[in-house]
Amino acid sequence: MARQRRAFSPAGCYDMAGNVWEWCEDDMHWGYTGAPTDGSAWIDNPRGSNRINRGGSWYYDYSFTRCADLNGYDPTNRTSLNGFRCARTP
């Protein structure tokens, strides 16, 4: 049996897809027309009522574990399937 090769991760983070849907700062948009090109959050003025949840949880179905999967929810929505990742600039 061949050994599975992992991609390089400087932070040592592996196998994290499918843990939780991750809250993002971005307001909900179903497309990318008009999105910032500098990597900043896409925030409407005035703020939209929904924020993006990205990724997915294996809890329902493995097909929801893609990083590109997204949904929009009210930011007061709380479930055990929603989470976030801490990030900082090195």
Backbone bond lengths (Angstrom), bond angles and torsions (degrees), N, CA, C in turn:
res aa  C-N    CA-C-N  psi(-1)  N-CA   C-N-CA  omega(-1)  CA-C   N-CA-C  phi
1 M - - - 1.441 - - 1.520 108.92 -
2 A 1.329 116.37 129.36 1.462 121.09 -178.26 1.522 110.71 -71.98
3 R 1.314 115.29 142.91 1.462 120.84 178.11 1.522 109.44 -79.02
4 Q 1.334 117.22 133.53 1.458 121.05 -179.42 1.517 109.34 -75.02
5 R 1.329 116.45 134.65 1.456 121.97 -179.40 1.518 109.59 -97.85
6 R 1.312 117.60 133.00 1.457 122.57 179.13 1.514 110.54 -98.06
7 A 1.331 115.34 149.64 1.459 120.74 174.46 1.523 108.65 -71.54
8 F 1.322 116.70 154.91 1.457 121.83 179.49 1.526 110.56 -71.88
9 S 1.312 117.17 135.75 1.463 123.05 175.70 1.526 108.13 -133.68
10 P 1.341 117.78 111.75 1.459 119.36 -178.60 1.532 112.52 -60.91
11 A 1.330 117.57 -27.30 1.464 121.25 -179.13 1.525 111.75 -89.72
12 G 1.331 117.14 -5.25 1.455 120.06 -179.68 1.522 113.33 75.54
13 C 1.320 117.75 23.56 1.474 122.16 -179.01 1.524 108.99 -97.05
14 Y 1.325 116.27 120.47 1.451 121.83 179.51 1.521 109.91 -134.96
15 D 1.320 116.28 157.93 1.463 123.06 172.46 1.530 112.91 54.00
16 M 1.327 117.08 44.65 1.456 120.61 -177.00 1.525 113.26 -99.91
17 A 1.321 118.54 -12.33 1.465 120.44 179.93 1.518 109.47 -66.09
18 G 1.324 115.86 139.48 1.446 120.23 176.25 1.509 114.91 91.87
19 N 1.318 116.94 4.23 1.451 120.09 -179.74 1.530 110.81 -73.82
20 V 1.312 117.71 -60.74 1.467 123.67 178.22 1.521 108.95 -148.95
21 W 1.328 116.38 161.78 1.454 120.04 166.63 1.517 106.10 -73.32
22 E 1.331 117.08 135.40 1.458 120.95 -174.72 1.521 111.40 -103.75
23 W 1.331 115.14 126.98 1.464 120.54 176.25 1.517 108.86 -67.18
24 C 1.330 115.87 138.28 1.460 122.29 175.14 1.523 108.66 -120.97
25 E 1.314 116.37 158.36 1.467 120.74 179.65 1.531 111.79 -73.32
26 D 1.325 117.37 -22.35 1.459 122.12 -174.74 1.521 112.99 -62.88
27 D 1.339 115.55 141.17 1.463 120.24 168.56 1.524 107.96 -69.54
28 M 1.321 116.84 155.53 1.466 121.72 -176.10 1.513 111.12 -71.35
29 H 1.332 116.20 128.67 1.465 124.97 171.74 1.518 106.72 -140.85
30 W 1.314 117.59 139.25 1.471 120.92 -178.87 1.512 112.96 -88.54
31 G 1.306 118.32 -6.18 1.460 121.41 178.06 1.516 109.46 -138.31
32 Y 1.326 116.26 -175.84 1.464 119.81 -177.55 1.519 112.75 -114.65
33 T 1.342 117.75 4.84 1.452 120.52 176.99 1.523 109.02 -66.32
34 G 1.326 116.90 119.93 1.456 121.83 -179.27 1.512 114.09 93.40
35 A 1.338 117.65 1.52 1.466 121.03 179.98 1.522 110.69 -70.88
36 P 1.336 117.75 149.46 1.473 120.35 175.51 1.524 110.34 -60.89
37 T 1.298 116.49 142.70 1.466 120.86 -179.99 1.524 112.19 -99.86
38 D 1.329 117.58 0.07 1.464 120.97 -177.57 1.527 113.44 -99.27
39 G 1.330 117.60 6.97 1.453 121.19 178.88 1.519 114.19 86.69
40 S 1.321 117.57 0.64 1.464 120.00 179.59 1.524 110.55 -78.02
41 A 1.325 115.76 163.87 1.464 120.91 178.94 1.527 109.99 -66.06
42 W 1.314 116.54 146.05 1.464 122.67 179.43 1.520 107.46 -94.27
43 I 1.317 115.17 96.49 1.460 121.78 -175.95 1.522 109.05 -114.20
44 D 1.329 115.70 124.04 1.457 121.03 179.00 1.527 110.19 -78.47
45 N 1.326 115.39 159.58 1.465 121.34 174.53 1.514 107.78 -128.61
46 P 1.336 118.60 106.83 1.459 128.85 3.87 1.530 111.19 -73.60
47 R 1.344 115.39 163.74 1.451 120.93 -178.76 1.521 111.01 -58.18
48 G 1.335 116.02 142.82 1.452 120.78 173.92 1.520 110.10 -73.12
49 S 1.305 116.43 165.72 1.470 119.77 -177.77 1.527 112.58 -83.31
50 N 1.335 118.40 -16.41 1.464 121.59 -178.28 1.516 111.27 -119.71
51 R 1.332 116.15 147.35 1.460 123.31 174.56 1.524 108.36 -112.51
52 I 1.322 114.39 159.91 1.460 119.96 -177.60 1.529 110.80 -82.49
53 N 1.309 115.16 137.86 1.466 123.99 166.29 1.517 106.25 -111.69
54 R 1.317 117.38 124.04 1.460 121.68 -179.04 1.516 110.88 -113.33
55 G 1.323 113.00 162.27 1.461 119.62 177.58 1.503 110.34 87.40
56 G 1.282 116.92 -130.80 1.451 119.47 179.64 1.505 111.48 168.49
57 S 1.287 114.46 178.09 1.455 121.16 -179.34 1.518 108.97 -128.19
58 W 1.310 116.39 135.97 1.462 121.55 177.28 1.525 111.00 -69.08
59 Y 1.323 117.42 -9.75 1.464 122.16 -175.93 1.519 112.24 -53.46
60 Y 1.335 117.53 -42.97 1.462 121.13 -178.97 1.519 112.20 -89.45
61 D 1.334 115.84 -50.19 1.453 120.36 -172.06 1.524 107.55 -167.09
62 Y 1.323 117.28 135.98 1.459 120.43 -178.83 1.526 112.93 -59.86
63 S 1.347 118.42 -22.35 1.470 120.12 -178.82 1.524 111.76 -69.00
64 F 1.335 118.27 -11.39 1.467 121.39 177.60 1.526 112.51 -91.44
65 T 1.306 119.05 10.89 1.462 120.36 -176.76 1.522 113.38 -96.98
66 R 1.316 117.72 12.14 1.467 120.38 178.64 1.528 110.39 -76.53
67 C 1.328 117.84 139.50 1.466 121.66 177.41 1.523 111.21 -62.07
68 A 1.320 117.44 -27.81 1.458 121.18 -178.15 1.522 112.84 -79.97
69 D 1.321 117.81 -11.66 1.464 121.01 179.65 1.524 108.95 -68.46
70 L 1.327 117.44 133.68 1.461 119.88 179.08 1.507 111.49 -144.60
71 N 1.307 114.55 154.70 1.455 123.67 175.09 1.512 107.80 -146.62
72 G 1.317 116.36 160.89 1.457 120.66 177.65 1.513 110.39 -114.48
73 Y 1.317 115.74 132.66 1.462 121.15 -179.09 1.513 109.87 -136.95
74 D 1.315 114.99 155.33 1.454 121.12 172.27 1.531 107.62 -61.78
75 P 1.336 118.66 134.03 1.469 119.30 -176.98 1.525 114.92 -64.91
76 T 1.318 118.23 -10.16 1.464 119.51 175.91 1.527 111.90 -87.54
77 N 1.347 117.60 -3.42 1.460 122.70 178.59 1.528 109.65 -65.68
78 R 1.315 117.47 125.90 1.460 122.10 179.61 1.525 109.65 -127.76
79 T 1.317 115.80 123.12 1.458 121.53 172.72 1.520 107.91 -144.41
80 S 1.295 116.88 167.54 1.463 120.88 177.59 1.524 112.00 -73.97
81 L 1.324 117.61 -6.22 1.464 121.21 -179.68 1.510 112.76 -95.49
82 N 1.341 118.72 -8.24 1.457 122.62 179.01 1.512 109.55 -101.27
83 G 1.319 116.75 142.06 1.451 121.15 179.35 1.508 110.57 -156.01
84 F 1.312 116.68 -163.33 1.451 121.81 178.11 1.517 108.23 -154.83
85 R 1.318 115.29 163.69 1.461 120.77 175.19 1.515 107.64 -119.26
86 C 1.298 116.02 136.74 1.460 120.41 175.26 1.520 108.20 -79.29
87 A 1.306 116.09 139.35 1.453 121.16 179.87 1.522 109.43 -143.26
88 R 1.307 115.86 150.85 1.455 120.59 175.58 1.507 109.14 -150.34
89 T 1.292 115.47 159.14 1.454 121.21 176.39 1.520 108.08 -81.54
90 P 1.331 118.23 130.45 1.482 119.14 -178.28 1.519 111.67 -66.23
